[in-house]
């Protein structure tokens, strides 16, 4: 999802917006292979932890 489509579409999760920005940035610079995957996994863990904390209350 393009972050500029958020006004017309259902709101994206924080992870979706962050991933979109990471992919855009990664395509414009040289980074070590696997870095984007590592960052994406970290974001997923962070978001899941936040959701779990909200659910537990």
C-alpha distance matrix in Angstrom:
0.0 3.8 6.2 8.4 7.1 8.2 11.6 11.3 9.2 10.3 10.0 7.8 10.3 11.7 11.1 7.3 7.7 10.7 9.5 7.1 10.4 12.5 11.3 11.7 15.0 16.2 16.0 18.3 20.9 23.1 22.7 24.5 23.1 21.6 20.8 17.0 17.7 20.2 18.1 15.3 18.2 19.6 16.6 16.5 20.2 20.1 17.6 19.7 22.9 21.8 21.1 24.4 26.3 25.1 26.1 29.5 30.1
3.8 0.0 3.8 5.3 5.5 7.5 10.5 10.9 10.0 11.8 11.1 9.5 12.1 12.6 12.6 9.1 7.9 10.7 10.2 6.8 9.0 11.9 10.9 10.0 13.3 15.2 14.8 16.4 19.3 22.0 22.0 24.4 23.5 22.4 21.2 17.5 18.9 21.3 18.8 16.7 19.9 20.9 17.9 18.5 22.1 21.5 19.4 22.0 24.8 23.5 23.2 26.7 28.1 26.9 28.3 31.6 31.9
6.2 3.8 0.0 3.8 5.4 5.7 8.9 10.5 10.0 11.3 9.5 8.2 10.5 10.4 11.4 8.5 6.0 9.1 10.0 7.1 8.1 11.6 11.8 10.8 13.4 15.8 16.1 17.2 19.8 22.6 22.4 24.9 24.5 23.2 21.4 17.9 19.6 21.3 18.4 16.5 19.8 20.1 16.7 17.8 21.2 19.9 17.8 20.8 23.2 21.5 21.5 25.2 26.2 24.8 26.6 29.8 29.7
8.4 5.3 3.8 0.0 3.8 5.5 7.1 8.7 9.6 11.9 10.8 10.8 13.6 13.7 15.1 12.2 9.7 12.7 13.6 10.5 11.1 14.8 14.6 12.9 15.5 18.3 18.0 18.7 21.7 24.8 25.0 27.8 27.5 26.5 24.7 21.2 23.1 25.0 22.0 20.3 23.6 23.8 20.5 21.6 24.9 23.6 21.4 24.3 26.7 24.7 24.7 28.4 29.2 27.6 29.4 32.7 32.4
7.1 5.5 5.4 3.8 0.0 3.8 5.5 5.6 6.1 8.9 9.0 9.4 12.9 14.1 15.3 12.1 10.6 14.2 14.6 11.7 13.4 16.7 16.2 15.1 18.1 20.4 20.0 21.2 24.2 27.1 27.2 29.7 28.9 27.7 26.3 22.6 23.9 26.0 23.3 21.0 24.1 24.7 21.3 21.7 25.2 24.1 21.5 24.0 26.7 24.8 24.1 27.8 29.0 27.1 28.5 32.0 31.8
8.2 7.5 5.7 5.5 3.8 0.0 3.8 5.5 5.2 6.6 5.7 6.9 10.3 11.6 13.5 10.9 9.4 13.1 14.2 12.1 13.6 16.9 17.1 16.4 19.1 21.4 21.7 22.9 25.5 28.3 28.0 30.3 29.6 28.0 26.3 22.7 23.8 25.5 22.6 20.3 23.0 23.3 19.7 20.0 23.2 21.9 19.0 21.6 24.1 21.8 21.1 24.9 25.8 23.7 25.2 28.7 28.3
11.6 10.5 8.9 7.1 5.5 3.8 0.0 3.8 5.8 7.8 7.7 10.1 13.4 14.7 17.0 14.6 12.9 16.5 17.9 15.6 16.8 20.3 20.6 19.5 22.1 24.7 24.7 25.6 28.4 31.4 31.3 33.7 33.2 31.7 30.0 26.4 27.6 29.2 26.2 24.0 26.7 26.8 23.1 23.6 26.6 25.0 22.1 24.6 27.0 24.4 23.6 27.4 28.1 25.6 27.2 30.7 30.0
11.3 10.9 10.5 8.7 5.6 5.5 3.8 0.0 3.8 7.0 8.6 11.0 14.7 16.6 18.5 15.6 14.7 18.4 19.2 16.7 18.5 21.9 21.5 20.6 23.6 25.9 25.6 26.8 29.8 32.6 32.6 35.0 34.0 32.5 31.2 27.5 28.4 30.4 27.7 25.2 27.8 28.4 24.8 24.7 28.0 26.8 23.7 25.8 28.5 26.2 25.0 28.6 29.7 27.2 28.3 32.0 31.6
9.2 10.0 10.0 9.6 6.1 5.2 5.8 3.8 0.0 3.8 6.2 8.2 11.9 14.4 15.9 13.0 12.9 16.7 17.1 15.1 17.5 20.4 20.0 19.8 22.9 24.7 24.7 26.4 29.2 31.7 31.3 33.3 32.1 30.3 29.2 25.5 25.9 28.0 25.5 22.6 25.0 25.8 22.2 21.7 25.0 24.2 20.9 22.8 25.6 23.6 22.0 25.6 27.0 24.6 25.5 29.2 29.1
10.3 11.8 11.3 11.9 8.9 6.6 7.8 7.0 3.8 0.0 3.8 6.4 9.6 12.6 14.3 12.0 12.4 16.1 16.7 15.6 18.0 20.6 20.7 21.0 23.8 25.5 25.9 27.8 30.2 32.5 31.7 33.4 32.2 30.0 28.9 25.2 25.3 27.0 24.5 21.6 23.5 24.2 20.5 19.7 22.7 21.9 18.3 19.9 22.7 20.6 18.8 22.3 23.7 21.2 21.9 25.6 25.5
10.0 11.1 9.5 10.8 9.0 5.7 7.7 8.6 6.2 3.8 0.0 3.8 6.6 9.2 11.4 9.7 9.6 13.1 14.4 13.6 15.6 18.2 18.9 19.2 21.6 23.5 24.4 26.0 28.2 30.5 29.5 31.2 30.3 28.0 26.5 23.0 23.3 24.7 21.9 19.2 21.2 21.4 17.7 17.3 20.1 18.8 15.4 17.5 20.0 17.6 16.3 20.0 21.1 18.7 19.9 23.5 23.3
7.8 9.5 8.2 10.8 9.4 6.9 10.1 11.0 8.2 6.4 3.8 0.0 3.8 6.5 8.0 6.0 6.6 10.0 10.8 10.5 12.8 15.0 15.7 16.5 18.8 20.3 21.4 23.3 25.3 27.3 26.1 27.7 26.6 24.3 22.9 19.3 19.6 20.9 18.3 15.5 17.5 18.0 14.3 13.9 17.0 16.0 12.8 15.0 17.7 15.8 14.8 18.4 19.8 18.0 19.3 22.7 22.9
10.3 12.1 10.5 13.6 12.9 10.3 13.4 14.7 11.9 9.6 6.6 3.8 0.0 3.8 5.3 5.2 6.6 8.7 9.9 10.9 12.8 14.4 15.6 17.0 18.8 20.0 21.7 23.7 25.1 26.8 25.1 26.4 25.4 22.7 21.2 17.9 17.8 18.7 16.0 13.3 14.8 14.9 11.2 10.7 13.5 12.4 9.0 11.3 14.0 12.2 11.3 15.0 16.3 14.9 16.3 19.6 19.9
11.7 12.6 10.4 13.7 14.1 11.6 14.7 16.6 14.4 12.6 9.2 6.5 3.8 0.0 3.8 5.5 5.3 6.2 8.5 10.0 10.8 12.3 14.3 15.6 16.7 18.1 20.3 21.9 22.9 24.7 22.9 24.3 23.8 21.2 19.1 16.1 16.5 16.8 13.7 11.7 13.5 12.8 9.0 9.7 12.3 10.4 7.8 11.1 13.0 11.1 11.5 15.0 15.8 14.9 17.0 19.8 19.9
11.1 12.6 11.4 15.1 15.3 13.5 17.0 18.5 15.9 14.3 11.4 8.0 5.3 3.8 0.0 3.8 5.5 5.1 5.9 8.5 9.9 10.3 12.1 14.2 15.2 15.9 18.2 20.2 21.1 22.4 20.3 21.4 20.5 17.8 16.0 12.9 12.9 13.5 10.7 8.2 10.1 10.0 6.3 6.7 9.9 9.0 6.9 9.8 12.3 11.5 11.8 14.9 16.4 16.1 17.8 20.5 21.2
7.3 9.1 8.5 12.2 12.1 10.9 14.6 15.6 13.0 12.0 9.7 6.0 5.2 5.5 3.8 0.0 3.8 5.5 5.2 6.2 8.7 9.8 10.6 12.4 14.3 15.1 16.7 18.9 20.4 22.0 20.5 21.9 20.8 18.4 17.0 13.4 13.7 15.2 12.6 9.7 12.2 13.0 9.6 9.6 13.2 12.8 10.5 12.9 15.8 14.9 14.7 17.9 19.6 18.9 20.3 23.3 24.0
7.7 7.9 6.0 9.7 10.6 9.4 12.9 14.7 12.9 12.4 9.6 6.6 6.6 5.3 5.5 3.8 0.0 3.8 5.5 5.1 6.4 8.7 10.1 10.8 12.5 14.2 15.8 17.4 19.0 21.1 20.0 21.9 21.4 19.4 17.4 14.0 15.2 16.4 13.3 11.3 14.3 14.3 10.8 12.0 15.3 14.0 12.1 15.2 17.5 16.1 16.5 19.9 21.0 20.2 22.1 25.0 25.2
10.7 10.7 9.1 12.7 14.2 13.1 16.5 18.4 16.7 16.1 13.1 10.0 8.7 6.2 5.1 5.5 3.8 0.0 3.8 5.4 5.2 6.2 8.7 10.0 10.6 12.1 14.4 15.8 16.8 18.6 17.0 18.8 18.6 16.6 14.2 11.1 12.6 13.3 9.8 8.6 11.8 11.3 8.1 10.3 13.2 11.9 11.0 14.3 16.2 15.2 16.3 19.4 20.3 20.2 22.3 24.8 25.1
9.5 10.2 10.0 13.6 14.6 14.2 17.9 19.2 17.1 16.7 14.4 10.8 9.9 8.5 5.9 5.2 5.5 3.8 0.0 3.8 5.4 4.9 6.1 8.5 9.8 10.2 12.3 14.5 15.5 16.9 15.4 16.9 16.0 14.0 12.3 8.7 9.8 11.4 8.7 6.7 10.2 10.9 8.4 9.7 13.2 12.9 12.1 14.7 17.1 16.9 17.6 20.4 21.9 22.0 23.6 26.1 27.0
7.1 6.8 7.1 10.5 11.7 12.1 15.6 16.7 15.1 15.6 13.6 10.5 10.9 10.0 8.5 6.2 5.1 5.4 3.8 0.0 3.8 5.5 5.3 6.2 8.7 9.9 10.9 13.0 14.9 17.0 16.2 18.3 17.6 16.1 14.6 10.9 12.6 14.7 12.1 10.3 13.9 14.7 12.1 13.4 16.9 16.4 15.2 18.0 20.5 19.8 20.3 23.4 24.8 24.5 26.1 28.9 29.5
10.4 9.0 8.1 11.1 13.4 13.6 16.8 18.5 17.5 18.0 15.6 12.8 12.8 10.8 9.9 8.7 6.4 5.2 5.4 3.8 0.0 3.8 5.5 5.1 6.1 8.5 10.1 11.2 12.8 15.2 14.6 17.2 17.2 16.2 13.9 10.7 13.3 14.7 11.7 11.1 14.8 14.8 12.4 14.6 17.7 16.6 16.1 19.2 21.2 20.4 21.5 24.6 25.5 25.3 27.4 30.0 30.3
12.5 11.9 11.6 14.8 16.7 16.9 20.3 21.9 20.4 20.6 18.2 15.0 14.4 12.3 10.3 9.8 8.7 6.2 4.9 5.5 3.8 0.0 3.8 5.5 5.1 5.9 8.6 10.1 10.8 12.5 11.3 13.5 13.5 12.4 10.1 7.0 9.9 11.3 8.5 8.5 12.2 12.4 10.8 13.2 16.0 15.6 15.7 18.6 20.4 20.2 21.6 24.2 25.4 25.7 27.7 29.9 30.6
11.3 10.9 11.8 14.6 16.2 17.1 20.6 21.5 20.0 20.7 18.9 15.7 15.6 14.3 12.1 10.6 10.1 8.7 6.1 5.3 5.5 3.8 0.0 3.8 5.4 5.0 6.2 8.8 10.3 11.9 11.4 13.5 12.8 12.2 10.8 7.5 10.0 12.5 10.6 9.8 13.5 14.7 13.3 14.9 18.1 18.2 17.9 20.5 22.7 22.8 23.6 26.3 27.8 28.1 29.6 32.1 33.0
11.7 10.0 10.8 12.9 15.1 16.4 19.5 20.6 19.8 21.0 19.2 16.5 17.0 15.6 14.2 12.4 10.8 10.0 8.5 6.2 5.1 5.5 3.8 0.0 3.8 5.6 5.5 6.9 9.4 12.0 12.5 15.4 15.3 15.3 13.6 10.7 13.7 15.8 13.7 13.3 17.0 17.7 16.0 18.0 21.1 20.8 20.4 23.2 25.4 25.0 25.9 28.9 30.1 30.1 31.9 34.5 35.0
15.0 13.3 13.4 15.5 18.1 19.1 22.1 23.6 22.9 23.8 21.6 18.8 18.8 16.7 15.2 14.3 12.5 10.6 9.8 8.7 6.1 5.1 5.4 3.8 0.0 3.8 5.5 5.4 6.7 9.5 9.8 13.1 13.9 14.1 11.9 9.8 13.3 14.7 12.5 13.2 16.8 16.9 15.8 18.3 21.0 20.4 20.7 23.7 25.3 25.1 26.5 29.3 30.2 30.5 32.6 34.9 35.4
16.2 15.2 15.8 18.3 20.4 21.4 24.7 25.9 24.7 25.5 23.5 20.3 20.0 18.1 15.9 15.1 14.2 12.1 10.2 9.9 8.5 5.9 5.0 5.6 3.8 0.0 3.8 5.4 5.5 7.0 6.9 9.8 10.2 10.8 9.1 7.3 10.8 12.6 11.2 12.0 15.4 16.0 15.6 17.8 20.4 20.4 21.0 23.6 25.3 25.6 27.0 29.4 30.7 31.3 33.1 35.3 36.1
16.0 14.8 16.1 18.0 20.0 21.7 24.7 25.6 24.7 25.9 24.4 21.4 21.7 20.3 18.2 16.7 15.8 14.4 12.3 10.9 10.1 8.6 6.2 5.5 5.5 3.8 0.0 3.8 5.9 7.7 9.1 12.0 11.8 13.0 12.1 10.3 13.3 15.7 14.6 14.9 18.3 19.4 18.7 20.6 23.4 23.6 23.8 26.3 28.4 28.6 29.7 32.2 33.7 34.1 35.7 38.1 39.0
18.3 16.4 17.2 18.7 21.2 22.9 25.6 26.8 26.4 27.8 26.0 23.3 23.7 21.9 20.2 18.9 17.4 15.8 14.5 13.0 11.2 10.1 8.8 6.9 5.4 5.4 3.8 0.0 3.8 7.1 9.4 13.0 13.8 15.5 14.0 12.7 16.1 17.9 16.5 17.3 20.8 21.3 20.6 23.0 25.6 25.4 25.8 28.6 30.3 30.3 31.7 34.3 35.4 35.8 37.8 40.1 40.7
20.9 19.3 19.8 21.7 24.2 25.5 28.4 29.8 29.2 30.2 28.2 25.3 25.1 22.9 21.1 20.4 19.0 16.8 15.5 14.9 12.8 10.8 10.3 9.4 6.7 5.5 5.9 3.8 0.0 3.8 6.3 10.0 11.7 13.7 12.0 11.7 15.3 16.5 15.4 17.0 20.1 20.4 20.3 22.9 25.1 24.9 25.9 28.6 30.0 30.2 32.0 34.3 35.3 36.1 38.1 40.1 40.8
23.1 22.0 22.6 24.8 27.1 28.3 31.4 32.6 31.7 32.5 30.5 27.3 26.8 24.7 22.4 22.0 21.1 18.6 16.9 17.0 15.2 12.5 11.9 12.0 9.5 7.0 7.7 7.1 3.8 0.0 3.8 6.9 8.9 11.6 10.4 11.2 14.3 15.4 15.1 17.0 19.6 20.1 20.7 23.1 25.0 25.3 26.6 29.0 30.3 31.0 32.8 34.8 35.9 37.0 38.9 40.7 41.6
22.7 22.0 22.4 25.0 27.2 28.0 31.3 32.6 31.3 31.7 29.5 26.1 25.1 22.9 20.3 20.5 20.0 17.0 15.4 16.2 14.6 11.3 11.4 12.5 9.8 6.9 9.1 9.4 6.3 3.8 0.0 3.8 6.3 8.5 6.9 8.4 11.4 11.9 12.0 14.2 16.5 16.8 17.8 20.2 21.8 22.2 23.9 26.0 27.2 28.2 30.1 31.8 32.9 34.3 36.1 37.7 38.8
24.5 24.4 24.9 27.8 29.7 30.3 33.7 35.0 33.3 33.4 31.2 27.7 26.4 24.3 21.4 21.9 21.9 18.8 16.9 18.3 17.2 13.5 13.5 15.4 13.1 9.8 12.0 13.0 10.0 6.9 3.8 0.0 3.8 6.3 5.8 8.6 10.5 10.6 11.9 14.2 15.7 16.3 18.1 20.1 21.2 22.2 24.1 25.8 26.9 28.4 30.2 31.5 32.8 34.5 36.1 37.4 38.8
23.1 23.5 24.5 27.5 28.9 29.6 33.2 34.0 32.1 32.2 30.3 26.6 25.4 23.8 20.5 20.8 21.4 18.6 16.0 17.6 17.2 13.5 12.8 15.3 13.9 10.2 11.8 13.8 11.7 8.9 6.3 3.8 0.0 3.8 5.7 7.7 8.5 9.6 11.6 13.0 14.3 15.8 17.5 18.9 20.3 21.8 23.4 24.7 26.2 27.9 29.3 30.6 32.3 33.9 35.1 36.6 38.3
21.6 22.4 23.2 26.5 27.7 28.0 31.7 32.5 30.3 30.0 28.0 24.3 22.7 21.2 17.8 18.4 19.4 16.6 14.0 16.1 16.2 12.4 12.2 15.3 14.1 10.8 13.0 15.5 13.7 11.6 8.5 6.3 3.8 0.0 3.8 5.6 5.1 6.1 8.7 9.9 10.6 12.4 14.3 15.4 16.7 18.4 20.0 21.1 22.6 24.5 25.8 27.0 28.8 30.5 31.5 33.0 34.7
20.8 21.2 21.4 24.7 26.3 26.3 30.0 31.2 29.2 28.9 26.5 22.9 21.2 19.1 16.0 17.0 17.4 14.2 12.3 14.6 13.9 10.1 10.8 13.6 11.9 9.1 12.1 14.0 12.0 10.4 6.9 5.8 5.7 3.8 0.0 3.8 5.4 5.1 6.2 8.5 9.9 10.6 12.3 14.3 15.5 16.5 18.4 20.0 21.2 22.7 24.4 25.8 27.1 28.8 30.3 31.7 33.1
17.0 17.5 17.9 21.2 22.6 22.7 26.4 27.5 25.5 25.2 23.0 19.3 17.9 16.1 12.9 13.4 14.0 11.1 8.7 10.9 10.7 7.0 7.5 10.7 9.8 7.3 10.3 12.7 11.7 11.2 8.4 8.6 7.7 5.6 3.8 0.0 3.8 5.4 5.1 6.0 8.6 9.8 10.4 12.2 14.2 15.1 16.3 18.1 19.8 21.0 22.3 24.1 25.7 26.9 28.3 30.1 31.5
17.7 18.9 19.6 23.1 23.9 23.8 27.6 28.4 25.9 25.3 23.3 19.6 17.8 16.5 12.9 13.7 15.2 12.6 9.8 12.6 13.3 9.9 10.0 13.7 13.3 10.8 13.3 16.1 15.3 14.3 11.4 10.5 8.5 5.1 5.4 3.8 0.0 3.8 5.5 5.0 6.2 8.6 9.9 10.5 12.4 14.2 15.3 16.4 18.3 20.0 21.0 22.4 24.4 25.8 26.8 28.5 30.2
20.2 21.3 21.3 25.0 26.0 25.5 29.2 30.4 28.0 27.0 24.7 20.9 18.7 16.8 13.5 15.2 16.4 13.3 11.4 14.7 14.7 11.3 12.5 15.8 14.7 12.6 15.7 17.9 16.5 15.4 11.9 10.6 9.6 6.1 5.1 5.4 3.8 0.0 3.8 5.5 5.2 6.3 8.8 10.0 10.8 12.4 14.4 15.5 16.6 18.6 20.2 21.2 22.8 24.6 25.8 27.1 28.8
18.1 18.8 18.4 22.0 23.3 22.6 26.2 27.7 25.5 24.5 21.9 18.3 16.0 13.7 10.7 12.6 13.3 9.8 8.7 12.1 11.7 8.5 10.6 13.7 12.5 11.2 14.6 16.5 15.4 15.1 12.0 11.9 11.6 8.7 6.2 5.1 5.5 3.8 0.0 3.8 5.4 5.0 6.2 8.6 9.9 10.5 12.3 14.2 15.3 16.5 18.4 19.9 21.1 22.7 24.3 25.8 27.0
15.3 16.7 16.5 20.3 21.0 20.3 24.0 25.2 22.6 21.6 19.2 15.5 13.3 11.7 8.2 9.7 11.3 8.6 6.7 10.3 11.1 8.5 9.8 13.3 13.2 12.0 14.9 17.3 17.0 17.0 14.2 14.2 13.0 9.9 8.5 6.0 5.0 5.5 3.8 0.0 3.8 5.4 5.1 6.2 8.7 9.8 10.5 12.2 14.1 15.3 16.4 18.2 20.0 21.1 22.4 24.3 25.7
18.2 19.9 19.8 23.6 24.1 23.0 26.7 27.8 25.0 23.5 21.2 17.5 14.8 13.5 10.1 12.2 14.3 11.8 10.2 13.9 14.8 12.2 13.5 17.0 16.8 15.4 18.3 20.8 20.1 19.6 16.5 15.7 14.3 10.6 9.9 8.6 6.2 5.2 5.4 3.8 0.0 3.8 5.4 5.1 6.2 8.6 9.9 10.5 12.2 14.3 15.3 16.3 18.3 20.0 20.9 22.4 24.3
19.6 20.9 20.1 23.8 24.7 23.3 26.8 28.4 25.8 24.2 21.4 18.0 14.9 12.8 10.0 13.0 14.3 11.3 10.9 14.7 14.8 12.4 14.7 17.7 16.9 16.0 19.4 21.3 20.4 20.1 16.8 16.3 15.8 12.4 10.6 9.8 8.6 6.3 5.0 5.4 3.8 0.0 3.8 5.4 5.2 6.1 8.6 9.9 10.6 12.4 14.3 15.3 16.6 18.5 20.0 21.1 22.6
16.6 17.9 16.7 20.5 21.3 19.7 23.1 24.8 22.2 20.5 17.7 14.3 11.2 9.0 6.3 9.6 10.8 8.1 8.4 12.1 12.4 10.8 13.3 16.0 15.8 15.6 18.7 20.6 20.3 20.7 17.8 18.1 17.5 14.3 12.3 10.4 9.9 8.8 6.2 5.1 5.4 3.8 0.0 3.8 5.4 5.0 6.1 8.5 9.8 10.5 12.2 14.1 15.3 16.6 18.3 20.0 21.1
16.5 18.5 17.8 21.6 21.7 20.0 23.6 24.7 21.7 19.7 17.3 13.9 10.7 9.7 6.7 9.6 12.0 10.3 9.7 13.4 14.6 13.2 14.9 18.0 18.3 17.8 20.6 23.0 22.9 23.1 20.2 20.1 18.9 15.4 14.3 12.2 10.5 10.0 8.6 6.2 5.1 5.4 3.8 0.0 3.8 5.4 5.2 6.0 8.5 9.9 10.5 12.1 14.2 15.4 16.3 18.2 19.9
20.2 22.1 21.2 24.9 25.2 23.2 26.6 28.0 25.0 22.7 20.1 17.0 13.5 12.3 9.9 13.2 15.3 13.2 13.2 16.9 17.7 16.0 18.1 21.1 21.0 20.4 23.4 25.6 25.1 25.0 21.8 21.2 20.3 16.7 15.5 14.2 12.4 10.8 9.9 8.7 6.2 5.2 5.4 3.8 0.0 3.8 5.5 5.1 6.0 8.6 9.9 10.4 12.2 14.2 15.2 16.3 18.2
20.1 21.5 19.9 23.6 24.1 21.9 25.0 26.8 24.2 21.9 18.8 16.0 12.4 10.4 9.0 12.8 14.0 11.9 12.9 16.4 16.6 15.6 18.2 20.8 20.4 20.4 23.6 25.4 24.9 25.3 22.2 22.2 21.8 18.4 16.5 15.1 14.2 12.4 10.5 9.8 8.6 6.1 5.0 5.4 3.8 0.0 3.8 5.5 5.2 6.3 8.8 10.0 10.7 12.5 14.4 15.5 16.6
17.6 19.4 17.8 21.4 21.5 19.0 22.1 23.7 20.9 18.3 15.4 12.8 9.0 7.8 6.9 10.5 12.1 11.0 12.1 15.2 16.1 15.7 17.9 20.4 20.7 21.0 23.8 25.8 25.9 26.6 23.9 24.1 23.4 20.0 18.4 16.3 15.3 14.4 12.3 10.5 9.9 8.6 6.1 5.2 5.5 3.8 0.0 3.8 5.4 5.1 6.2 8.6 9.9 10.7 12.3 14.3 15.4
19.7 22.0 20.8 24.3 24.0 21.6 24.6 25.8 22.8 19.9 17.5 15.0 11.3 11.1 9.8 12.9 15.2 14.3 14.7 18.0 19.2 18.6 20.5 23.2 23.7 23.6 26.3 28.6 28.6 29.0 26.0 25.8 24.7 21.1 20.0 18.1 16.4 15.5 14.2 12.2 10.5 9.9 8.5 6.0 5.1 5.5 3.8 0.0 3.8 5.4 5.1 6.1 8.6 9.9 10.4 12.2 14.1
22.9 24.8 23.2 26.7 26.7 24.1 27.0 28.5 25.6 22.7 20.0 17.7 14.0 13.0 12.3 15.8 17.5 16.2 17.1 20.5 21.2 20.4 22.7 25.4 25.3 25.3 28.4 30.3 30.0 30.3 27.2 26.9 26.2 22.6 21.2 19.8 18.3 16.6 15.3 14.1 12.2 10.6 9.8 8.5 6.0 5.2 5.4 3.8 0.0 3.8 5.5 5.1 6.2 8.7 9.8 10.6 12.2
21.8 23.5 21.5 24.7 24.8 21.8 24.4 26.2 23.6 20.6 17.6 15.8 12.2 11.1 11.5 14.9 16.1 15.2 16.9 19.8 20.4 20.2 22.8 25.0 25.1 25.6 28.6 30.3 30.2 31.0 28.2 28.4 27.9 24.5 22.7 21.0 20.0 18.6 16.5 15.3 14.3 12.4 10.5 9.9 8.6 6.3 5.1 5.4 3.8 0.0 3.8 5.5 5.2 6.3 8.7 10.0 10.6
21.1 23.2 21.5 24.7 24.1 21.1 23.6 25.0 22.0 18.8 16.3 14.8 11.3 11.5 11.8 14.7 16.5 16.3 17.6 20.3 21.5 21.6 23.6 25.9 26.5 27.0 29.7 31.7 32.0 32.8 30.1 30.2 29.3 25.8 24.4 22.3 21.0 20.2 18.4 16.4 15.3 14.3 12.2 10.5 9.9 8.8 6.2 5.1 5.5 3.8 0.0 3.8 5.5 5.1 6.1 8.6 9.8
24.4 26.7 25.2 28.4 27.8 24.9 27.4 28.6 25.6 22.3 20.0 18.4 15.0 15.0 14.9 17.9 19.9 19.4 20.4 23.4 24.6 24.2 26.3 28.9 29.3 29.4 32.2 34.3 34.3 34.8 31.8 31.5 30.6 27.0 25.8 24.1 22.4 21.2 19.9 18.2 16.3 15.3 14.1 12.1 10.4 10.0 8.6 6.1 5.1 5.5 3.8 0.0 3.8 5.4 5.0 6.1 8.4
26.3 28.1 26.2 29.2 29.0 25.8 28.1 29.7 27.0 23.7 21.1 19.8 16.3 15.8 16.4 19.6 21.0 20.3 21.9 24.8 25.5 25.4 27.8 30.1 30.2 30.7 33.7 35.4 35.3 35.9 32.9 32.8 32.3 28.8 27.1 25.7 24.4 22.8 21.1 20.0 18.3 16.6 15.3 14.2 12.2 10.7 9.9 8.6 6.2 5.2 5.5 3.8 0.0 3.8 5.5 5.2 6.1
25.1 26.9 24.8 27.6 27.1 23.7 25.6 27.2 24.6 21.2 18.7 18.0 14.9 14.9 16.1 18.9 20.2 20.2 22.0 24.5 25.3 25.7 28.1 30.1 30.5 31.3 34.1 35.8 36.1 37.0 34.3 34.5 33.9 30.5 28.8 26.9 25.8 24.6 22.7 21.1 20.0 18.5 16.6 15.4 14.2 12.5 10.7 9.9 8.7 6.3 5.1 5.4 3.8 0.0 3.8 5.6 5.1
26.1 28.3 26.6 29.4 28.5 25.2 27.2 28.3 25.5 21.9 19.9 19.3 16.3 17.0 17.8 20.3 22.1 22.3 23.6 26.1 27.4 27.7 29.6 31.9 32.6 33.1 35.7 37.8 38.1 38.9 36.1 36.1 35.1 31.5 30.3 28.3 26.8 25.8 24.3 22.4 20.9 20.0 18.3 16.3 15.2 14.4 12.3 10.4 9.8 8.7 6.1 5.0 5.5 3.8 0.0 3.8 5.4
29.5 31.6 29.8 32.7 32.0 28.7 30.7 32.0 29.2 25.6 23.5 22.7 19.6 19.8 20.5 23.3 25.0 24.8 26.1 28.9 30.0 29.9 32.1 34.5 34.9 35.3 38.1 40.1 40.1 40.7 37.7 37.4 36.6 33.0 31.7 30.1 28.5 27.1 25.8 24.3 22.4 21.1 20.0 18.2 16.3 15.5 14.3 12.2 10.6 10.0 8.6 6.1 5.2 5.6 3.8 0.0 3.8
30.1 31.9 29.7 32.4 31.8 28.3 30.0 31.6 29.1 25.5 23.3 22.9 19.9 19.9 21.2 24.0 25.2 25.1 27.0 29.5 30.3 30.6 33.0 35.0 35.4 36.1 39.0 40.7 40.8 41.6 38.8 38.8 38.3 34.7 33.1 31.5 30.2 28.8 27.0 25.7 24.3 22.6 21.1 19.9 18.2 16.6 15.4 14.1 12.2 10.6 9.8 8.4 6.1 5.1 5.4 3.8 0.0
